[in-house]
Amino acid sequence: MKNFLNIGPKVFANQKKMGYYDFIENGGKIMKKIAFVLLFLLACSMLFAAGAAQQSGGAAYHIGVVTGTVSQSEDDLRGAEELIKRYGSVANGGIIQHITYPDNFMDQQETVITQIVTLADDPKMKAIIMNQGVPGAAEAFRRVKERRPDILCFAGEPHEDPLVIQRAADLAVSADFISRGYTIIWAAKELGADTFVHISFPRHMSYETLGLRRQIMEEACKDLGLEFVYASAPDPTSDVGQAGAVQFILEQAPQWIDTYGPNTVFFCTNDAHTEPLLQQLLIHGGMFVEADLPSPLMGYPGALGIDLTAEMGDFPAILKKVEEAVIARGGAGRFGTWAFSYGFTNTAGLGEFAKRIIDGTAQLDRLSDLYAAYGEFTPGAKWNGGRFIDANTGVRADNQILMYMDTYIMGQGYLPTTDLTVPEKYYNIKFNAPQN
């Protein structure tokens, strides 16, 4: 043993000359590197598996939210972002799956339908919220229900006729086009207006919700002593596009103001028309009670050239900054809005309502639960409304709700529109569809 130990270094020295020691030394280093890589890959796979398990198990259900893009209906989209902020996106293990429909939705109805129906492929999908419910929503909901009757289908501000959307949706919520047909004219009278100019185009006037509101406005003008004027403008979904529609308003609005005078309230049915209209009214005169889908974000930031990045999501702060800018431009007592965004609240409120129903803390047929979900995003605001009643049949719809809140006038405060008693005659006016 002693001799063996004594000759050991010599043996290894000889083996090193022969390359054997090289193999042992360098091979050992390689094996260590391989072992390290394998351990690293194993750790990564375990982390990935844990993440996948967390994502699949983190949310017991999903809610699909479909809105327009920033260019067509920014407030609607911001409502979806608020839901993601609160409950997380599906991609990150949360609840909300948000998609946007194309800007030219009238020409891509099948695309819109396919987008919505595809959401039902998710086995965890329990509700689909669409705001706005552009044409194609009813057919999409019908197809979803054929495949997945368990999925709740909610439409915010549906464009399709009430009876059409009511047959397909579990719930449809509209700005109260009947009551507001009267309250907007009443507010215009309160501001001292003598003329009311209603700006729209044939597609919108073919919708029962918008066309009937125009008829009610015209009748209210007669009753309250205002001149009613209908002004035609290009449809942003037509060949002229949004840019052409905006340019038309920029060029035409000063001429309207010159024709009808500064004591004229202007109103338009399309979101894309709102900013250029406000821009010209602030420069040339005229008045504005509230937008078709009211919000301090609807048209005002762009028309006033103000940055609301720091205030984003804080509607009292947004309203304060908008109001200060309007007053600085001489618009006190002449421009109004809702204190909170209708589009934002419609998306977020319907999403919250769906979540509460799924969680078992709200009931679909309980109006107070719906108002409570909307109130989550409009603290201190006063809502009014009720269930839609078909003037032709007198039948009350259980699944279409009409809602509105008090009008806020910059530099003046709230007008008590939700406290008004709208004369019964306006609820009995029947829609006369325009003849093509």
Phi, psi and omega in degrees: 000319179300313179299321181298316181293327181289328183270354184305311182297325179293317179301313181293327177296318178295318181295327179295321178295328184276352180096350182293317179296324175305314182298314181296315185291306183287323178298324178296321179296317179298316181298322178297318180296317179298317180297320179297316179297317180297317178297320179297314179296322179297317179297318179298317181295324178293319178296317179298316180296320179295319179296318179295320179294321178296319181293316182287330182260348185291324181243123181285338180207167179235152175235121178275135179234122183243121179226173171284179180274177178300322184289330182265317185205076186300318183299321179301315180294320180296330175296321176295320178297325177295319177297319178296320179299322182279320191239000176080156177269156179301322181300333181251022177086009181265202188260325194268127172248106185256132174226161179240142175274158184293152180299321179267056186299334180294326179271351184232045182298322180293326175296316179301313181298315181298319178304314184289314182297325180298330178301331181288350176291338178284116183296341179270355182293125182240347179203147175233122179252128177236119179218109010269156179278074183292164180309133185111343181298315182297316179294321179297315179296322179299317180292323177298315182295328177298322183270321186223079181296347181281346183279128174286134180239113182244135177243124173263134180045065181294138178274337182279158184302148184310313183294332179289309182289328181296329180287340187251327187264150171286330179205137173232134179238127180235149165300136189295090185290343178276303180299317182291337174300330177267314188295327179293320178291320176300316179295320178301318178297320179298328180280353178095017181286149174243351181220145178232119180254121183254115185255125180198197181208165189304320182301313180294323181288346176277345176284133181299320182298315183277321179293319178293321178299320177300318179297319179294319177300318181296318179292321180294324177299319178299315184289328185259001172085029176250151173277131178259131179232128174261127179240129181270141179220159181294145175282122181298341178271001179275190183297333181290337179073179181294320181298318180293322179294319179296316181297323178300313181296318180301321181278325188274326186304315178301326179290320177298315181298319179295324183285315189259347174093167185288342179268039180247131173268130178253145181215135178230150185269354184242136182299319184296335179281340192294311183299310179296328178295311179300320180303315182284326177295322179291334180272314191255351182110185185097171184228163184211114182284305179191160181282168175305313174242090195294146178185144173294346177269348184280096175087327187296312183303314180292319181293328182266347181068039181249148180261121181248022182302314183292334183265357188307127180091345180255091189292324173301321178290322178297312181300318180300315182291320177296315181299316179300320180291321178295315180298320179296335179266009177083021185259011180302132179075008184232352182228139183222177181190183163267150182294332177238156182285125176294315181298314177301311184292325179298313179295306184293319182294318178293323177296317178295319179297316178299316180299316181294324177296314180297322180283351178084015181255002178213159179242140184302322186267011181256110184297325180296328178291323177294313179299322180295321178294319177292323180296338176302331184249001181225060184300128178088349181281152180251121179256152172218168180150198181176188181277144181295135175241124180288118182296334182285326185244341185077006183276132178272132179272131179279341187243017171230121185248136176252130186225151173201162178231174181298144175278135179253123179260125182300131179076006182227316181115196185283141164264136186280058184293329181286346178268350181294145170262109180285124180307140186300331183302329183288333178282348181259359178289132181261144182288127174255100182298136179296143180272126179282000000 
